[in-house]
Each structure stands twice: as structure tokens, then as C-alpha cells.
Amino acid sequence: MIQIPPEDLPSDVRGTLRRYQAAVDAEPDFGKRVALAAVKFRQRNRETNLAFRQVRRTLTSMCAGAKRCMYCEDSAADEVEHHRPKDLYPEHVFDWENYLYACGPCNGPKNNRFAVFASGGSIVDVTRKRNQPVRPPIKGDSVLLHPRSENPLEYMMLDILGDTFLFVPTAVAHSQEFERASYTIQLLRLNQRDHLPVARREAYGSYKSRLTEYVLRREGGAGNSALRLTIDAIRRMQHPTVWSEMRRQSNLIPELQHLFGLAPEALIW
Ligand SMILES: [Zn+2]
């Protein structure tokens, strides 16, 4: 999971979302705000709604490859997902910064689950259980990483060297950074779905082939515009985490050390 490059909505669409949000916020009762948020989001999150058509268009252009999910980078993103669930945080139901584009297999199990750091640093699961009264969750910073506002790869790394292609938290065990990475990996099932490490390993092979192709073209005398086509193709590939990690770990893995030694410019593309 990489940090998603920022993109803004047209100002009229931002205005529409603010208006939608204000109507929810105007309801004084929290329980009714939650119900209103669910109904209004369902009504508006449709292709026929011009604002949401633009929201989806912008989210699509922020995704890697062919509209790949911002969490797993593998499946097609087709669900506007709330980082802070709307059932717990109706004040963020129409908040652009709270939106991600996710696939069903990521969004489904995540659903309304959420946890925060309580004062003192302990993790509190604020997910509302069935039949629990609808009350505002306790305040606290998010445990789940937010790839639009922070870089997940500062908290975790992909195990390429060990050939597992699983995510591993990088901070000291039990630190907040460690807990955030662990929670995110677990909640989104980034290591639990067997096809994901397989797909990352395949992407690793494809990235190496593309980089080799680039080196051969450059050595064969290809001009800048021809080389640019290969660079752009690499940038559009899915599983961009694999590419980020190949560059970050290039000194640790002999075959990458060799490959990036032939094309050191690729380290800063
Ligand atoms: Zn996904």
C-alpha cells in the first residue's frame, strides 16, 4: 500500500459535498445523523449524481494501473470507501479527504470496523456491535493507516528478500507505529488472502522485465521519447508497492543491486 498522490476535486463539486455534509450535521441527534448519513450517501453515491460521478472520476485517476484498489492494489476499485466509517462518523460522510477507492474484498470485511488510540495510548475498538446503542465513539487518533494522508511504507515493508511477499511492520514491537501497521494489515487482510502475495511476486517479475527492457532499449540507442514510453508503462503497472519496495530495498537484494546499477536513474523516477 503506497501513499496515494493527491488530487483535488473541482471547486463546484467540493461545494456540493460541503452542502450535503452541512445538511447531515444540522440534525441535532447523533442517532438520527447516523441514519441520515446512510440514507443520503446511498441516494447520492450513484452514476446519475453529477458530483459523485466526478468524485469517482477523480478517485479513478488517483488509483494505480487500471483503477486498482487503493488498499490491496490488486482488484478493480469500484466502491467509494470511507476511511472513518460513516456509521461511526456521520460528520465525515461527505468529506472528500475521508474517501478512498476500494475493491469489494477490501471494503467488505473492513465495513464499519474502526479503532482509535485512547488517551494513554491504548487501542480501543470503537466498532458498534449489533444491538449496541448508537452513541458517538470515544475520541482518538485513527489506528488504521490512511494512504491519502500518510505513507504506509513508513510503517511496513514488503518481504521480498524472504520471498514471502507479505507485509511486515517495521517499527519496534508494541510501539504505536507497529500497532498501526499490524492493525491495518489485519483489518484489510493484506496478508491473509493467498492470491495477494502470489500477485505481488508476479508483479516483481514483471517490474524486473520492464526495467531490463528499458536498459536494453537505452543501450540500443533509443531516444528519450521511446524510453519515456517504457518509464510510463512501469508507472502504470499494478502493485506499485512492489516497485517502491524494489527501489527502497535495492541495496539488500543482489539481483536488484545489479539491475539498478545498470539504470540508477530508475531509483528516482
Ligand atoms: Zn482491495
py3Dmol code that shows the C-alpha trace and the ligand (Angstrom):
import py3Dmol

protein = """\
ATOM      1  CA  MET A   1       0.000   0.000   0.000  1.00  0.00           C
ATOM      2  CA  ILE A   2       1.631   3.212  -1.198  1.00  0.00           C
ATOM      3  CA  GLN A   3       0.723   6.799  -0.364  1.00  0.00           C
ATOM      4  CA  ILE A   4      -1.850   7.976  -2.904  1.00  0.00           C
ATOM      5  CA  PRO A   5      -0.748  11.060  -4.854  1.00  0.00           C
ATOM      6  CA  PRO A   6      -3.057  13.987  -4.009  1.00  0.00           C
ATOM      7  CA  GLU A   7      -5.657  15.261  -6.447  1.00  0.00           C
ATOM      8  CA  ASP A   8      -8.329  17.828  -5.847  1.00  0.00           C
ATOM      9  CA  LEU A   9     -11.968  17.958  -6.834  1.00  0.00           C
ATOM     10  CA  PRO A  10     -13.329  20.823  -8.940  1.00  0.00           C
ATOM     11  CA  SER A  11     -14.456  23.600  -6.579  1.00  0.00           C
ATOM     12  CA  ASP A  12     -18.159  23.255  -7.506  1.00  0.00           C
ATOM     13  CA  VAL A  13     -18.081  19.560  -6.536  1.00  0.00           C
ATOM     14  CA  ARG A  14     -16.347  20.415  -3.250  1.00  0.00           C
ATOM     15  CA  GLY A  15     -19.128  22.948  -2.646  1.00  0.00           C
ATOM     16  CA  THR A  16     -21.798  20.332  -3.333  1.00  0.00           C
ATOM     17  CA  LEU A  17     -20.183  17.886  -0.893  1.00  0.00           C
ATOM     18  CA  ARG A  18     -19.977  20.629   1.757  1.00  0.00           C
ATOM     19  CA  ARG A  19     -23.677  21.342   1.269  1.00  0.00           C
ATOM     20  CA  TYR A  20     -24.530  17.630   1.560  1.00  0.00           C
ATOM     21  CA  GLN A  21     -22.431  17.426   4.729  1.00  0.00           C
ATOM     22  CA  ALA A  22     -23.992  20.524   6.303  1.00  0.00           C
ATOM     23  CA  ALA A  23     -27.469  19.016   5.904  1.00  0.00           C
ATOM     24  CA  VAL A  24     -26.379  15.913   7.861  1.00  0.00           C
ATOM     25  CA  ASP A  25     -24.543  17.976  10.503  1.00  0.00           C
ATOM     26  CA  ALA A  26     -27.653  20.118  11.061  1.00  0.00           C
ATOM     27  CA  GLU A  27     -29.526  17.181  12.589  1.00  0.00           C
ATOM     28  CA  PRO A  28     -29.095  17.575  16.389  1.00  0.00           C
ATOM     29  CA  ASP A  29     -29.497  13.901  17.391  1.00  0.00           C
ATOM     30  CA  PHE A  30     -26.460  11.627  16.816  1.00  0.00           C
ATOM     31  CA  GLY A  31     -28.518   8.502  16.079  1.00  0.00           C
ATOM     32  CA  LYS A  32     -30.577  10.359  13.511  1.00  0.00           C
ATOM     33  CA  ARG A  33     -27.379  11.796  11.970  1.00  0.00           C
ATOM     34  CA  VAL A  34     -26.062   8.251  11.515  1.00  0.00           C
ATOM     35  CA  ALA A  35     -29.307   7.134   9.853  1.00  0.00           C
ATOM     36  CA  LEU A  36     -29.416  10.252   7.678  1.00  0.00           C
ATOM     37  CA  ALA A  37     -25.793   9.797   6.606  1.00  0.00           C
ATOM     38  CA  ALA A  38     -26.510   6.225   5.470  1.00  0.00           C
ATOM     39  CA  VAL A  39     -29.642   7.184   3.507  1.00  0.00           C
ATOM     40  CA  LYS A  40     -28.156  10.289   1.888  1.00  0.00           C
ATOM     41  CA  PHE A  41     -24.923   8.559   0.914  1.00  0.00           C
ATOM     42  CA  ARG A  42     -26.850   5.689  -0.672  1.00  0.00           C
ATOM     43  CA  GLN A  43     -29.045   8.131  -2.591  1.00  0.00           C
ATOM     44  CA  ARG A  44     -26.185  10.253  -3.880  1.00  0.00           C
ATOM     45  CA  ASN A  45     -23.428   7.743  -4.469  1.00  0.00           C
ATOM     46  CA  ARG A  46     -24.778   6.949  -7.944  1.00  0.00           C
ATOM     47  CA  GLU A  47     -23.720   7.446 -11.530  1.00  0.00           C
ATOM     48  CA  THR A  48     -26.715   9.758 -12.050  1.00  0.00           C
ATOM     49  CA  ASN A  49     -25.422  12.176  -9.391  1.00  0.00           C
ATOM     50  CA  LEU A  50     -23.065  14.609 -11.147  1.00  0.00           C
ATOM     51  CA  ALA A  51     -20.983  15.332  -8.019  1.00  0.00           C
ATOM     52  CA  PHE A  52     -20.406  11.648  -7.323  1.00  0.00           C
ATOM     53  CA  ARG A  53     -19.657  10.957 -10.954  1.00  0.00           C
ATOM     54  CA  GLN A  54     -16.804  13.472 -10.588  1.00  0.00           C
ATOM     55  CA  VAL A  55     -15.772  12.014  -7.205  1.00  0.00           C
ATOM     56  CA  ARG A  56     -15.416   8.603  -8.851  1.00  0.00           C
ATOM     57  CA  ARG A  57     -13.603  10.061 -11.849  1.00  0.00           C
ATOM     58  CA  THR A  58     -11.069  11.800  -9.611  1.00  0.00           C
ATOM     59  CA  LEU A  59     -10.590   8.753  -7.405  1.00  0.00           C
ATOM     60  CA  THR A  60     -10.071   6.657 -10.545  1.00  0.00           C
ATOM     61  CA  SER A  61      -7.267   8.899 -11.749  1.00  0.00           C
ATOM     62  CA  MET A  62      -5.625   8.633  -8.309  1.00  0.00           C
ATOM     63  CA  CYS A  63      -5.605   4.801  -8.443  1.00  0.00           C
ATOM     64  CA  ALA A  64      -2.636   2.823  -9.705  1.00  0.00           C
ATOM     65  CA  GLY A  65      -2.830   0.983 -13.020  1.00  0.00           C
ATOM     66  CA  ALA A  66      -6.240   0.136 -14.381  1.00  0.00           C
ATOM     67  CA  LYS A  67      -8.259   1.543 -11.452  1.00  0.00           C
ATOM     68  CA  ARG A  68      -6.669  -0.764  -8.899  1.00  0.00           C
ATOM     69  CA  CYS A  69      -7.872  -0.682  -5.273  1.00  0.00           C
ATOM     70  CA  MET A  70      -6.019   1.830  -3.067  1.00  0.00           C
ATOM     71  CA  TYR A  71      -5.629  -0.778  -0.322  1.00  0.00           C
ATOM     72  CA  CYS A  72      -4.693  -4.097  -1.973  1.00  0.00           C
ATOM     73  CA  GLU A  73      -3.621  -2.718  -5.421  1.00  0.00           C
ATOM     74  CA  ASP A  74      -4.919  -5.941  -6.950  1.00  0.00           C
ATOM     75  CA  SER A  75      -8.655  -5.836  -7.718  1.00  0.00           C
ATOM     76  CA  ALA A  76     -10.677  -3.180  -9.532  1.00  0.00           C
ATOM     77  CA  ALA A  77     -11.715  -0.295  -7.279  1.00  0.00           C
ATOM     78  CA  ASP A  78     -15.444   0.256  -7.563  1.00  0.00           C
ATOM     79  CA  GLU A  79     -16.594   1.256  -4.067  1.00  0.00           C
ATOM     80  CA  VAL A  80     -16.279   4.741  -2.576  1.00  0.00           C
ATOM     81  CA  GLU A  81     -14.936   3.774   0.822  1.00  0.00           C
ATOM     82  CA  HIS A  82     -14.913   5.876   3.994  1.00  0.00           C
ATOM     83  CA  HIS A  83     -11.659   5.686   5.940  1.00  0.00           C
ATOM     84  CA  ARG A  84     -13.628   6.686   9.044  1.00  0.00           C
ATOM     85  CA  PRO A  85     -16.855   4.643   8.694  1.00  0.00           C
ATOM     86  CA  LYS A  86     -19.941   6.780   8.139  1.00  0.00           C
ATOM     87  CA  ASP A  87     -21.916   4.767  10.730  1.00  0.00           C
ATOM     88  CA  LEU A  88     -19.486   5.937  13.417  1.00  0.00           C
ATOM     89  CA  TYR A  89     -18.511   9.321  11.989  1.00  0.00           C
ATOM     90  CA  PRO A  90     -21.514  10.814  10.128  1.00  0.00           C
ATOM     91  CA  GLU A  91     -19.656  14.148  10.241  1.00  0.00           C
ATOM     92  CA  HIS A  92     -17.281  12.668   7.626  1.00  0.00           C
ATOM     93  CA  VAL A  93     -19.822  11.007   5.310  1.00  0.00           C
ATOM     94  CA  PHE A  94     -19.374  13.634   2.567  1.00  0.00           C
ATOM     95  CA  ASP A  95     -15.799  14.556   3.486  1.00  0.00           C
ATOM     96  CA  TRP A  96     -13.637  14.256   0.359  1.00  0.00           C
ATOM     97  CA  GLU A  97     -10.470  13.664   2.406  1.00  0.00           C
ATOM     98  CA  ASN A  98     -12.184  10.665   4.005  1.00  0.00           C
ATOM     99  CA  TYR A  99     -12.780   8.908   0.663  1.00  0.00           C
ATOM    100  CA  LEU A 100     -10.754   6.105  -0.857  1.00  0.00           C
ATOM    101  CA  TYR A 101     -11.481   3.908  -3.840  1.00  0.00           C
ATOM    102  CA  ALA A 102     -11.517   0.262  -2.798  1.00  0.00           C
ATOM    103  CA  CYS A 103     -12.477  -3.161  -4.072  1.00  0.00           C
ATOM    104  CA  GLY A 104     -15.275  -5.216  -2.514  1.00  0.00           C
ATOM    105  CA  PRO A 105     -12.931  -7.812  -0.923  1.00  0.00           C
ATOM    106  CA  CYS A 106     -11.136  -4.974   0.960  1.00  0.00           C
ATOM    107  CA  ASN A 107     -14.188  -2.857   1.767  1.00  0.00           C
ATOM    108  CA  GLY A 108     -16.458  -5.760   2.758  1.00  0.00           C
ATOM    109  CA  PRO A 109     -14.562  -7.168   5.755  1.00  0.00           C
ATOM    110  CA  LYS A 110     -13.470  -3.658   6.853  1.00  0.00           C
ATOM    111  CA  ASN A 111     -17.061  -2.464   6.755  1.00  0.00           C
ATOM    112  CA  ASN A 112     -17.739  -0.429   9.927  1.00  0.00           C
ATOM    113  CA  ARG A 113     -14.755  -1.654  11.893  1.00  0.00           C
ATOM    114  CA  PHE A 114     -12.510   1.018  13.340  1.00  0.00           C
ATOM    115  CA  ALA A 115     -10.170   1.554  16.282  1.00  0.00           C
ATOM    116  CA  VAL A 116      -8.642   4.606  17.914  1.00  0.00           C
ATOM    117  CA  PHE A 117      -5.832   5.342  20.329  1.00  0.00           C
ATOM    118  CA  ALA A 118      -7.442   6.370  23.622  1.00  0.00           C
ATOM    119  CA  SER A 119      -5.713   8.829  25.935  1.00  0.00           C
ATOM    120  CA  GLY A 120      -2.781   6.902  27.409  1.00  0.00           C
ATOM    121  CA  GLY A 121      -2.143   5.225  24.075  1.00  0.00           C
ATOM    122  CA  SER A 122      -4.213   2.054  24.428  1.00  0.00           C
ATOM    123  CA  ILE A 123      -6.106   0.819  21.374  1.00  0.00           C
ATOM    124  CA  VAL A 124      -9.892   0.895  21.674  1.00  0.00           C
ATOM    125  CA  ASP A 125     -12.054  -0.892  19.121  1.00  0.00           C
ATOM    126  CA  VAL A 126     -14.939   1.536  18.563  1.00  0.00           C
ATOM    127  CA  THR A 127     -16.839  -0.731  16.146  1.00  0.00           C
ATOM    128  CA  ARG A 128     -20.516  -0.672  17.102  1.00  0.00           C
ATOM    129  CA  LYS A 129     -21.776  -4.163  17.791  1.00  0.00           C
ATOM    130  CA  ARG A 130     -25.250  -5.265  16.807  1.00  0.00           C
ATOM    131  CA  ASN A 131     -27.877  -4.062  19.312  1.00  0.00           C
ATOM    132  CA  GLN A 132     -25.472  -1.617  20.930  1.00  0.00           C
ATOM    133  CA  PRO A 133     -26.881   1.893  21.464  1.00  0.00           C
ATOM    134  CA  VAL A 134     -25.979   4.359  18.714  1.00  0.00           C
ATOM    135  CA  ARG A 135     -23.609   6.715  20.522  1.00  0.00           C
ATOM    136  CA  PRO A 136     -20.608   8.698  19.282  1.00  0.00           C
ATOM    137  CA  PRO A 137     -17.334   6.725  19.547  1.00  0.00           C
ATOM    138  CA  ILE A 138     -14.701   7.904  22.018  1.00  0.00           C
ATOM    139  CA  LYS A 139     -12.332  10.463  20.542  1.00  0.00           C
ATOM    140  CA  GLY A 140      -8.880   9.424  19.422  1.00  0.00           C
ATOM    141  CA  ASP A 141      -6.477   9.199  16.520  1.00  0.00           C
ATOM    142  CA  SER A 142      -7.038   6.504  13.917  1.00  0.00           C
ATOM    143  CA  VAL A 143      -5.169   3.228  14.274  1.00  0.00           C
ATOM    144  CA  LEU A 144      -5.892   2.331  10.628  1.00  0.00           C
ATOM    145  CA  LEU A 145      -3.366   3.940   8.304  1.00  0.00           C
ATOM    146  CA  HIS A 146      -4.794   6.430   5.819  1.00  0.00           C
ATOM    147  CA  PRO A 147      -2.925   6.121   2.485  1.00  0.00           C
ATOM    148  CA  ARG A 148      -4.142   9.528   1.318  1.00  0.00           C
ATOM    149  CA  SER A 149      -2.603  11.440   4.208  1.00  0.00           C
ATOM    150  CA  GLU A 150       0.399   9.317   5.235  1.00  0.00           C
ATOM    151  CA  ASN A 151       2.848   6.899   3.697  1.00  0.00           C
ATOM    152  CA  PRO A 152       2.013   3.324   4.756  1.00  0.00           C
ATOM    153  CA  LEU A 153       5.507   2.230   3.708  1.00  0.00           C
ATOM    154  CA  GLU A 154       6.933   4.270   6.585  1.00  0.00           C
ATOM    155  CA  TYR A 155       5.181   1.745   8.857  1.00  0.00           C
ATOM    156  CA  MET A 156       5.588  -1.528   6.988  1.00  0.00           C
ATOM    157  CA  MET A 157       7.676  -3.215   4.342  1.00  0.00           C
ATOM    158  CA  LEU A 158       7.173  -5.942   1.801  1.00  0.00           C
ATOM    159  CA  ASP A 159       9.261  -9.049   2.407  1.00  0.00           C
ATOM    160  CA  ILE A 160      10.939  -9.504  -0.983  1.00  0.00           C
ATOM    161  CA  LEU A 161      14.216 -10.914   0.324  1.00  0.00           C
ATOM    162  CA  GLY A 162      12.483 -13.793   2.141  1.00  0.00           C
ATOM    163  CA  ASP A 163      10.306 -14.363  -0.971  1.00  0.00           C
ATOM    164  CA  THR A 164       7.079 -14.368   1.089  1.00  0.00           C
ATOM    165  CA  PHE A 165       5.797 -11.078  -0.385  1.00  0.00           C
ATOM    166  CA  LEU A 166       3.966 -10.466   2.881  1.00  0.00           C
ATOM    167  CA  PHE A 167       3.780  -7.101   4.657  1.00  0.00           C
ATOM    168  CA  VAL A 168       5.815  -6.808   7.849  1.00  0.00           C
ATOM    169  CA  PRO A 169       5.600  -3.916  10.355  1.00  0.00           C
ATOM    170  CA  THR A 170       8.949  -2.142  10.538  1.00  0.00           C
ATOM    171  CA  ALA A 171       8.773  -0.326  13.893  1.00  0.00           C
ATOM    172  CA  VAL A 172       9.727  -1.698  17.304  1.00  0.00           C
ATOM    173  CA  ALA A 173       7.130  -4.200  18.593  1.00  0.00           C
ATOM    174  CA  HIS A 174       4.292  -2.623  20.627  1.00  0.00           C
ATOM    175  CA  SER A 175       5.116   0.927  19.519  1.00  0.00           C
ATOM    176  CA  GLN A 176       2.194   2.921  18.095  1.00  0.00           C
ATOM    177  CA  GLU A 177       3.729   2.681  14.636  1.00  0.00           C
ATOM    178  CA  PHE A 178       3.976  -1.108  14.953  1.00  0.00           C
ATOM    179  CA  GLU A 179       0.383  -1.393  16.169  1.00  0.00           C
ATOM    180  CA  ARG A 180      -0.901   0.788  13.344  1.00  0.00           C
ATOM    181  CA  ALA A 181       0.826  -1.345  10.705  1.00  0.00           C
ATOM    182  CA  SER A 182      -0.342  -4.615  12.318  1.00  0.00           C
ATOM    183  CA  TYR A 183      -3.932  -3.415  12.628  1.00  0.00           C
ATOM    184  CA  THR A 184      -4.005  -2.213   9.012  1.00  0.00           C
ATOM    185  CA  ILE A 185      -2.524  -5.442   7.633  1.00  0.00           C
ATOM    186  CA  GLN A 186      -5.007  -7.487   9.650  1.00  0.00           C
ATOM    187  CA  LEU A 187      -8.142  -5.400   9.085  1.00  0.00           C
ATOM    188  CA  LEU A 188      -7.638  -5.246   5.331  1.00  0.00           C
ATOM    189  CA  ARG A 189      -6.434  -8.869   5.207  1.00  0.00           C
ATOM    190  CA  LEU A 190      -3.400  -7.805   3.188  1.00  0.00           C
ATOM    191  CA  ASN A 191      -1.513 -10.996   4.132  1.00  0.00           C
ATOM    192  CA  GLN A 192      -4.430 -13.353   4.655  1.00  0.00           C
ATOM    193  CA  ARG A 193      -5.722 -13.560   1.109  1.00  0.00           C
ATOM    194  CA  ASP A 194      -3.478 -16.169  -0.520  1.00  0.00           C
ATOM    195  CA  HIS A 195      -3.638 -14.690  -4.018  1.00  0.00           C
ATOM    196  CA  LEU A 196      -2.177 -11.336  -2.918  1.00  0.00           C
ATOM    197  CA  PRO A 197       1.422 -12.444  -2.219  1.00  0.00           C
ATOM    198  CA  VAL A 198       1.269 -14.514  -5.421  1.00  0.00           C
ATOM    199  CA  ALA A 199       0.187 -11.438  -7.409  1.00  0.00           C
ATOM    200  CA  ARG A 200       2.932  -9.315  -5.761  1.00  0.00           C
ATOM    201  CA  ARG A 201       5.556 -11.920  -6.673  1.00  0.00           C
ATOM    202  CA  GLU A 202       4.327 -11.911 -10.277  1.00  0.00           C
ATOM    203  CA  ALA A 203       4.401  -8.107 -10.326  1.00  0.00           C
ATOM    204  CA  TYR A 204       8.003  -8.293  -9.077  1.00  0.00           C
ATOM    205  CA  GLY A 205       8.913 -10.430 -12.108  1.00  0.00           C
ATOM    206  CA  SER A 206       7.102  -8.027 -14.459  1.00  0.00           C
ATOM    207  CA  TYR A 207       8.816  -4.956 -13.000  1.00  0.00           C
ATOM    208  CA  LYS A 208      12.241  -6.611 -13.405  1.00  0.00           C
ATOM    209  CA  SER A 209      11.425  -7.494 -17.027  1.00  0.00           C
ATOM    210  CA  ARG A 210      10.305  -3.943 -17.786  1.00  0.00           C
ATOM    211  CA  LEU A 211      13.423  -2.478 -16.216  1.00  0.00           C
ATOM    212  CA  THR A 212      15.602  -4.902 -18.172  1.00  0.00           C
ATOM    213  CA  GLU A 213      13.738  -3.876 -21.348  1.00  0.00           C
ATOM    214  CA  TYR A 214      14.457  -0.230 -20.505  1.00  0.00           C
ATOM    215  CA  VAL A 215      18.179  -0.932 -20.085  1.00  0.00           C
ATOM    216  CA  LEU A 216      18.333  -2.837 -23.398  1.00  0.00           C
ATOM    217  CA  ARG A 217      16.482  -0.056 -25.243  1.00  0.00           C
ATOM    218  CA  ARG A 218      18.731   2.617 -23.785  1.00  0.00           C
ATOM    219  CA  GLU A 219      21.866   0.627 -24.657  1.00  0.00           C
ATOM    220  CA  GLY A 220      20.444   0.071 -28.144  1.00  0.00           C
ATOM    221  CA  GLY A 221      20.369   3.847 -28.632  1.00  0.00           C
ATOM    222  CA  ALA A 222      16.632   4.535 -28.090  1.00  0.00           C
ATOM    223  CA  GLY A 223      15.780   8.226 -27.780  1.00  0.00           C
ATOM    224  CA  ASN A 224      14.219   9.944 -24.811  1.00  0.00           C
ATOM    225  CA  SER A 225      10.650   9.691 -26.081  1.00  0.00           C
ATOM    226  CA  ALA A 226      10.949   5.935 -26.677  1.00  0.00           C
ATOM    227  CA  LEU A 227      12.456   5.479 -23.215  1.00  0.00           C
ATOM    228  CA  ARG A 228       9.697   7.620 -21.748  1.00  0.00           C
ATOM    229  CA  LEU A 229       7.142   5.077 -23.060  1.00  0.00           C
ATOM    230  CA  THR A 230       8.783   2.321 -21.014  1.00  0.00           C
ATOM    231  CA  ILE A 231       9.030   4.531 -17.921  1.00  0.00           C
ATOM    232  CA  ASP A 232       5.344   5.456 -18.239  1.00  0.00           C
ATOM    233  CA  ALA A 233       4.413   1.788 -18.681  1.00  0.00           C
ATOM    234  CA  ILE A 234       6.251   0.957 -15.435  1.00  0.00           C
ATOM    235  CA  ARG A 235       4.417   3.765 -13.658  1.00  0.00           C
ATOM    236  CA  ARG A 236       1.029   2.462 -14.815  1.00  0.00           C
ATOM    237  CA  MET A 237       1.550  -1.113 -13.631  1.00  0.00           C
ATOM    238  CA  GLN A 238      -0.456  -2.517 -10.761  1.00  0.00           C
ATOM    239  CA  HIS A 239       1.081  -3.319  -7.366  1.00  0.00           C
ATOM    240  CA  PRO A 240       3.092  -0.070  -7.211  1.00  0.00           C
ATOM    241  CA  THR A 241       4.130  -1.070  -3.684  1.00  0.00           C
ATOM    242  CA  VAL A 242       6.330  -3.741  -5.258  1.00  0.00           C
ATOM    243  CA  TRP A 243       8.094  -1.118  -7.381  1.00  0.00           C
ATOM    244  CA  SER A 244       8.524   1.222  -4.383  1.00  0.00           C
ATOM    245  CA  GLU A 245       9.960  -1.595  -2.346  1.00  0.00           C
ATOM    246  CA  MET A 246      12.279  -2.738  -5.151  1.00  0.00           C
ATOM    247  CA  ARG A 247      13.823   0.719  -5.118  1.00  0.00           C
ATOM    248  CA  ARG A 248      13.918   1.028  -1.343  1.00  0.00           C
ATOM    249  CA  GLN A 249      15.467  -2.429  -0.919  1.00  0.00           C
ATOM    250  CA  SER A 250      17.736  -2.284  -3.972  1.00  0.00           C
ATOM    251  CA  ASN A 251      20.877  -2.441  -1.833  1.00  0.00           C
ATOM    252  CA  LEU A 252      19.689  -5.510   0.065  1.00  0.00           C
ATOM    253  CA  ILE A 253      18.895  -7.768  -2.892  1.00  0.00           C
ATOM    254  CA  PRO A 254      21.804  -8.698  -5.211  1.00  0.00           C
ATOM    255  CA  GLU A 255      19.735  -9.010  -8.422  1.00  0.00           C
ATOM    256  CA  LEU A 256      18.205  -5.579  -7.785  1.00  0.00           C
ATOM    257  CA  GLN A 257      21.569  -4.090  -6.930  1.00  0.00           C
ATOM    258  CA  HIS A 258      22.776  -5.298 -10.333  1.00  0.00           C
ATOM    259  CA  LEU A 259      19.684  -4.098 -12.220  1.00  0.00           C
ATOM    260  CA  PHE A 260      19.535  -0.645 -10.626  1.00  0.00           C
ATOM    261  CA  GLY A 261      23.313  -0.436 -11.049  1.00  0.00           C
ATOM    262  CA  LEU A 262      22.630  -0.523 -14.810  1.00  0.00           C
ATOM    263  CA  ALA A 263      19.844   2.075 -14.506  1.00  0.00           C
ATOM    264  CA  PRO A 264      20.446   4.183 -11.388  1.00  0.00           C
ATOM    265  CA  GLU A 265      18.086   6.818 -12.846  1.00  0.00           C
ATOM    266  CA  ALA A 266      15.187   4.413 -12.161  1.00  0.00           C
ATOM    267  CA  LEU A 267      15.729   4.949  -8.429  1.00  0.00           C
ATOM    268  CA  ILE A 268      14.328   8.459  -8.741  1.00  0.00           C
ATOM    269  CA  TRP A 269      11.614   8.049 -11.399  1.00  0.00           C
TER     270      TRP A 269
END
"""
ligand_1 = """\
1
ZN
Zn -8.667 -4.099 -2.429
"""
view = py3Dmol.view(width=600, height=400)
view.addModel(protein, "pdb")
view.setStyle({"model": 0}, {"cartoon": {"style": "trace"}})
view.addModel(ligand_1, "xyz")
view.setStyle({"model": 1}, {"stick": {}})
view.zoomTo()
view.show()
